[in-house]
Amino acid sequence: MAIVKSELIKELKKSFPNFLIQDLNKVTEIILKEIKDTLRRNEGVELRNFGTFRSNIQKASIRRNPKTGQKVSVPQKKTIKWKMSKDLFKKLNNEKE
């Protein structure tokens, strides 16, 4: 199951009942905007004990349409790579530190 932004805000509200939902929503929007802007500038984002996000440029290439077999030109595009931290890896795999 994936978590959507509204569910994230509900969980934050449970953890921080003194904050208004509007404030939690605004903080979440600011954090996500900063991550997007940083990746757009080709810089990395590191969230301690979670992982790192890096933008990557995928070169233009010629590929094949699997349905028709026809060659298709794919332009250069940006992608995002994510690498989990060692701490998160250990928690997901129930390893002791």
C-alpha positions in Angstrom: 0.0 0.0 0.0 1.3 3.4 -0.9 0.9 6.4 1.3 -0.7 9.6 -0.2 -0.1 13.1 1.0 -3.5 13.3 2.8 -2.7 10.1 4.8 0.8 11.5 5.6 -0.8 14.6 7.0 -3.3 12.5 9.1 -0.4 10.5 10.6 1.5 13.8 11.3 -1.7 15.1 13.0 -1.8 12.0 15.2 1.9 12.5 16.2 1.6 16.2 16.7 -2.0 17.0 17.9 -1.1 20.6 18.9 -0.4 21.6 15.2 -3.2 22.7 12.9 -3.9 20.6 9.8 -3.3 23.7 7.7 0.1 24.2 9.2 1.1 20.5 8.7 -0.2 20.7 5.1 1.9 23.9 4.5 5.0 22.3 6.0 4.6 19.2 3.8 4.1 21.3 0.7 7.3 23.3 1.5 9.4 20.2 2.0 8.2 18.5 -1.2 8.7 21.7 -3.2 12.2 22.1 -1.9 13.0 18.5 -2.9 11.6 19.0 -6.4 13.5 22.3 -6.9 16.7 20.8 -5.7 16.4 17.8 -8.0 15.5 20.2 -10.9 18.8 22.0 -10.3 20.6 18.6 -10.7 21.6 18.5 -7.0 21.2 15.7 -4.6 18.8 15.4 -1.6 19.8 13.5 1.5 17.3 12.6 4.2 19.3 11.1 7.1 18.4 7.5 8.0 16.0 7.3 5.0 18.0 7.7 1.7 19.3 9.9 -1.0 17.6 11.2 -4.2 19.8 12.1 -7.2 18.7 13.3 -10.7 20.2 11.4 -13.6 20.2 12.2 -17.3 19.2 9.3 -19.5 20.8 9.6 -22.9 18.7 9.6 -26.1 18.4 6.2 -27.7 16.8 4.2 -30.3 14.5 1.5 -28.9 12.0 -1.0 -30.3 8.3 -1.0 -29.9 7.6 -4.5 -28.5 4.1 -4.6 -30.0 5.0 -3.7 -33.6 8.8 -4.2 -33.7 9.2 -0.7 -35.1 12.2 1.3 -34.1 11.4 4.3 -31.9 13.6 7.3 -31.1 13.5 8.2 -27.4 14.8 11.7 -26.5 17.1 12.5 -23.6 15.3 12.8 -20.3 15.9 13.3 -16.6 15.1 10.5 -14.2 15.4 10.2 -10.4 17.5 7.6 -8.6 16.9 6.8 -5.0 19.2 4.8 -2.7 18.1 3.8 0.7 20.3 4.4 3.7 22.0 1.6 5.6 19.8 2.3 8.6 16.6 1.9 6.6 17.9 -1.3 5.0 18.6 -2.8 8.4 15.2 -1.8 9.7 13.4 -3.3 6.6 15.4 -6.5 7.0 15.1 -6.8 10.8 18.8 -6.7 11.2 20.4 -5.6 14.5 22.8 -2.6 14.4 
